[in-house]
């Protein structure tokens, strides 16, 4: 029995030693990418939710202002009516019971006036608190919107022609590398018409301040087709491809707001890009653009 126990300990020790010498497992890149995409989507939804809450609080603040003004007008009107009532009864002759009725009515009017003034004071106290909370919430939203980040991944896309299965969605799928593999490794979009004015459009979903645009070129062939392709943010031309590089950067030198980014090839030739990346801040409302 002791011999069996001794042999079991030796076998377990060898197993642990062998396991410790094995190379560490590499992390699952695809799962990390999926988690990153999920986190970015969650951040975008939280930003939109905070913005909607800020707008709702702003509306509530305006409603409170209107209520305060309405209560003040009502208070002034009741005070005027009370003074008119006292003045109308001043010169009239009345018996003791009539005098008591008038005094009772005046006292009732005074109590109502005090009640209105109390409600007005409560609204005035609550209004600064609501405004303070709204300002803090807007600051949080502004900080989140001010971060320069990738704003094009998994957005809606369109191209004026499509070659077989090479859909335009591949240009924003987040799959890109410097591998020279074919479509299975680096899927790319592919227009079908070898004619001038091929167009690819990425809809950002809202108005953003554009910081830079990156284009990942197809690596295995056909780079010459992209010479002359123009890159636009809205109606603003950011630049034109003039070489056969693997990666193109188009930084925005001026202030440019846009809800769409598109590529246009005025020359004859297909467009076949692995990825289009747009970096910027936002989203912004139309009245926030300056």
C-alpha positions as CSV (number, residue, x, y, z in Angstrom):
1,X,0.0,0.0,0.0
2,X,2.8,2.4,0.9
3,X,4.6,1.5,-2.4
4,X,1.4,2.4,-4.4
5,X,1.2,5.8,-2.5
6,X,4.9,6.5,-3.2
7,X,4.5,5.7,-7.0
8,X,1.4,8.0,-7.2
9,X,3.3,10.9,-5.7
10,X,6.2,10.4,-8.2
11,X,3.8,10.3,-11.2
12,X,1.9,13.5,-10.0
13,X,5.2,15.3,-9.6
14,X,6.4,14.4,-13.1
15,X,3.0,15.5,-14.5
16,X,3.2,18.9,-12.8
17,X,6.8,19.3,-14.0
18,X,5.9,18.6,-17.6
19,X,2.9,21.0,-17.5
20,X,5.1,23.8,-16.1
21,X,7.5,23.3,-19.0
22,X,4.8,23.7,-21.7
23,X,4.7,27.0,-23.5
24,X,2.0,29.4,-22.3
25,X,-1.2,29.5,-24.4
26,X,-1.6,32.4,-26.7
27,X,-4.6,34.6,-26.0
28,X,-7.6,34.1,-28.4
29,X,-7.3,37.2,-30.6
30,X,-10.8,36.8,-32.1
31,X,-12.4,36.8,-28.6
32,X,-10.4,39.9,-27.6
33,X,-11.6,41.7,-30.7
34,X,-15.2,40.7,-30.1
35,X,-14.9,42.0,-26.5
36,X,-13.4,45.3,-27.7
37,X,-16.2,45.8,-30.2
38,X,-18.8,45.0,-27.5
39,X,-17.2,47.5,-25.1
40,X,-17.1,50.2,-27.8
41,X,-20.8,49.6,-28.6
42,X,-21.7,49.7,-24.9
43,X,-19.8,53.0,-24.6
44,X,-21.6,54.5,-27.5
45,X,-25.0,53.4,-26.2
46,X,-24.1,54.9,-22.7
47,X,-23.1,58.2,-24.3
48,X,-26.4,58.4,-26.2
49,X,-28.3,57.5,-23.1
50,X,-26.5,60.2,-21.1
51,X,-27.2,62.7,-23.8
52,X,-30.9,61.9,-23.8
53,X,-31.0,62.2,-20.0
54,X,-29.3,65.6,-20.2
55,X,-31.8,66.8,-22.8
56,X,-34.6,65.6,-20.5
57,X,-33.2,67.4,-17.5
58,X,-32.9,70.6,-19.6
59,X,-36.5,70.3,-20.5
60,X,-37.4,69.8,-16.9
61,X,-35.4,72.9,-16.0
62,X,-37.3,74.9,-18.6
63,X,-40.6,73.5,-17.3
64,X,-39.7,74.6,-13.7
65,X,-38.9,78.1,-14.9
66,X,-42.2,78.4,-16.6
67,X,-44.0,77.1,-13.5
68,X,-42.2,79.7,-11.3
69,X,-43.2,82.5,-13.7
70,X,-46.8,81.2,-13.8
71,X,-47.0,81.2,-10.0
72,X,-45.6,84.7,-9.7
73,X,-48.2,86.0,-12.2
74,X,-50.9,84.2,-10.2
75,X,-49.6,85.7,-7.0
76,X,-49.6,89.2,-8.4
77,X,-53.1,88.8,-9.8
78,X,-54.5,87.5,-6.5
79,X,-52.9,90.4,-4.7
80,X,-54.5,92.9,-7.1
81,X,-57.9,91.3,-6.6
82,X,-57.6,91.5,-2.9
83,X,-56.7,95.2,-3.0
84,X,-59.6,95.8,-5.3
85,X,-62.0,94.0,-3.0
86,X,-60.9,96.0,0.1
87,X,-61.1,99.2,-1.8
88,X,-64.7,98.4,-3.1
89,X,-65.9,97.8,0.4
90,X,-64.2,100.7,2.1
91,X,-66.9,103.3,1.5
92,X,-69.9,101.0,1.9
93,X,-72.0,101.0,5.0
94,X,-72.4,97.5,6.5
95,X,-73.6,96.0,9.7
96,X,-71.4,94.0,12.0
97,X,-72.1,90.7,10.4
98,X,-71.4,92.1,6.9
99,X,-68.1,93.5,8.2
100,X,-67.2,90.0,9.6
101,X,-68.0,88.5,6.2
102,X,-65.7,90.9,4.5
103,X,-62.9,90.3,7.0
104,X,-63.3,86.6,6.6
105,X,-63.1,86.8,2.8
106,X,-60.0,89.0,3.0
107,X,-58.3,86.6,5.4
108,X,-59.0,83.7,3.0
109,X,-57.5,85.7,0.1
110,X,-54.4,86.4,2.2
111,X,-54.0,82.7,3.1
112,X,-54.3,81.7,-0.5
113,X,-51.7,84.3,-1.4
114,X,-49.3,83.0,1.2
115,X,-49.8,79.4,-0.2
116,X,-49.0,80.6,-3.7
117,X,-45.8,82.4,-2.5
118,X,-44.7,79.2,-0.6
119,X,-45.1,77.1,-3.8
120,X,-43.2,79.7,-5.8
121,X,-40.3,79.7,-3.2
122,X,-40.1,75.9,-3.3
123,X,-39.7,76.0,-7.1
124,X,-37.0,78.6,-6.8
125,X,-35.1,76.4,-4.4
126,X,-35.3,73.3,-6.6
127,X,-34.4,75.1,-9.8
128,X,-30.7,75.7,-8.9
129,X,-30.3,72.1,-7.8
130,X,-31.7,70.8,-11.1
131,X,-29.4,73.2,-13.0
132,X,-26.4,72.1,-11.1
133,X,-27.1,68.4,-11.7
134,X,-27.7,69.2,-15.4
135,X,-24.4,71.0,-15.7
136,X,-22.5,68.1,-14.1
137,X,-24.2,65.6,-16.5
138,X,-23.4,67.7,-19.5
139,X,-19.7,67.9,-18.4
140,X,-19.6,64.0,-18.3
141,X,-21.1,63.8,-21.8
142,X,-18.7,66.4,-23.1
143,X,-15.7,64.5,-21.7
144,X,-16.9,61.3,-23.4
145,X,-17.5,63.0,-26.7
146,X,-14.2,64.8,-26.7
147,X,-12.2,61.6,-26.9
148,X,-10.7,60.9,-30.4
149,X,-11.8,57.4,-31.2
150,X,-12.7,55.0,-34.0
151,X,-16.2,55.9,-35.2
152,X,-16.6,53.9,-38.4
153,X,-16.4,50.3,-37.4
154,X,-19.6,48.2,-38.1
155,X,-21.4,51.2,-39.5
156,X,-23.8,51.1,-42.5
157,X,-22.1,51.2,-45.9
158,X,-23.0,51.4,-49.6
159,X,-21.2,51.1,-53.0
160,X,-22.6,51.7,-56.5
161,X,-21.7,48.2,-57.7
162,X,-20.5,44.9,-56.0
163,X,-18.3,42.2,-57.5
164,X,-19.7,38.7,-56.5
165,X,-19.5,38.2,-52.7
166,X,-17.2,41.2,-51.9
167,X,-19.7,43.3,-50.1
168,X,-19.0,46.9,-49.0
169,X,-19.5,45.8,-45.3
170,X,-16.0,44.3,-45.4
171,X,-14.5,47.8,-45.4
172,X,-15.7,48.4,-41.8
173,X,-15.6,44.9,-40.3
174,X,-12.5,45.5,-38.2
175,X,-10.5,42.7,-39.9
176,X,-7.2,44.0,-41.4
177,X,-3.5,43.1,-41.2
178,X,-0.4,43.2,-43.3
179,X,-0.8,39.6,-44.2
180,X,-0.7,38.9,-48.0
181,X,-3.4,36.2,-47.7
182,X,-6.4,36.4,-50.0
183,X,-9.9,37.3,-49.0
184,X,-10.2,34.7,-46.2
185,X,-7.4,36.4,-44.2
186,X,-8.1,40.0,-45.2
187,X,-11.6,40.3,-46.6
188,X,-12.1,43.4,-48.8
189,X,-14.8,45.2,-50.7
190,X,-14.8,45.1,-54.5
191,X,-16.7,47.2,-56.9
192,X,-18.0,45.4,-60.0
193,X,-17.8,48.1,-62.7
194,X,-14.4,48.9,-64.2
195,X,-15.7,52.4,-65.1
196,X,-15.0,55.9,-63.9
197,X,-16.9,57.3,-60.8
198,X,-17.0,54.2,-58.6
199,X,-18.2,55.3,-55.2
200,X,-18.0,53.7,-51.7
201,X,-19.9,55.4,-48.8
202,X,-19.7,54.9,-45.0
203,X,-22.6,56.3,-43.0
204,X,-21.4,57.3,-39.5
205,X,-24.9,57.5,-38.1
206,X,-24.6,61.0,-36.6
207,X,-22.6,64.2,-37.0
208,X,-19.0,63.8,-35.9
209,X,-15.9,66.1,-35.9
210,X,-13.5,64.3,-38.2
211,X,-9.9,63.9,-37.0
212,X,-8.3,61.5,-39.5
213,X,-9.2,58.8,-42.1
214,X,-7.1,55.7,-42.7
215,X,-7.3,53.4,-45.8
216,X,-5.8,49.9,-45.8
217,X,-4.9,48.9,-49.4
218,X,-5.3,45.4,-50.9
219,X,-1.9,43.8,-50.6
220,X,-1.8,40.9,-53.1
221,X,-2.5,42.9,-56.3
222,X,-4.2,45.7,-58.1
223,X,-2.8,48.7,-56.1
224,X,-2.5,50.7,-59.3
225,X,-6.3,50.9,-59.6
226,X,-6.5,53.1,-56.5
227,X,-4.2,55.9,-57.8
228,X,-6.5,58.9,-58.1
229,X,-9.1,57.8,-55.5
230,X,-10.5,60.8,-53.6
231,X,-11.4,60.7,-50.0
232,X,-14.2,63.0,-48.8
233,X,-15.7,63.8,-45.3
234,X,-19.1,65.2,-46.2
235,X,-18.4,67.6,-49.0
236,X,-14.8,68.3,-47.9
237,X,-12.0,66.7,-49.9
238,X,-9.4,65.3,-47.4
239,X,-6.9,64.0,-50.0
240,X,-6.2,61.9,-53.1
241,X,-4.2,58.6,-53.4
242,X,-1.1,59.2,-55.4
243,X,1.0,56.1,-54.6
244,X,0.7,52.3,-54.2
245,X,1.3,52.2,-50.4
246,X,-0.2,49.6,-48.1
247,X,-1.7,52.2,-45.7
248,X,-2.9,55.8,-46.4
249,X,-3.4,58.4,-43.7
250,X,-5.5,61.5,-44.4
251,X,-5.3,63.8,-41.4
252,X,-7.9,66.7,-41.2
253,X,-6.1,70.0,-41.1
254,X,-9.2,72.2,-40.6
255,X,-12.4,71.8,-38.6
256,X,-14.6,69.4,-40.5
257,X,-18.0,68.0,-39.3
258,X,-19.6,65.2,-41.3
259,X,-22.0,62.3,-41.0
260,X,-20.7,60.4,-44.0
261,X,-17.3,59.6,-45.5
262,X,-17.0,58.4,-49.0
263,X,-14.4,57.4,-51.6
264,X,-14.6,58.3,-55.3
265,X,-12.5,57.0,-58.2
266,X,-12.9,59.4,-61.1
267,X,-10.6,57.1,-63.2
268,X,-11.4,53.7,-64.8
269,X,-10.7,51.0,-62.3
270,X,-12.1,48.8,-59.5
271,X,-11.9,49.8,-55.9
272,X,-10.7,47.0,-53.5
273,X,-9.9,48.2,-50.0
274,X,-9.4,46.0,-46.9
275,X,-10.5,48.6,-44.4
276,X,-11.6,52.2,-44.0
277,X,-11.1,53.7,-40.5
278,X,-12.5,57.1,-39.5
279,X,-11.3,58.7,-36.2
280,X,-13.1,61.6,-34.6
281,X,-15.1,63.1,-31.7
282,X,-18.8,63.4,-31.1
283,X,-21.6,62.9,-31.8
284,X,-22.9,66.5,-32.0
285,X,-26.2,68.1,-32.7
286,X,-26.6,70.6,-35.6
287,X,-26.8,73.6,-33.2
288,X,-23.4,72.6,-31.6
289,X,-21.4,72.9,-34.9
290,X,-19.3,76.0,-35.0
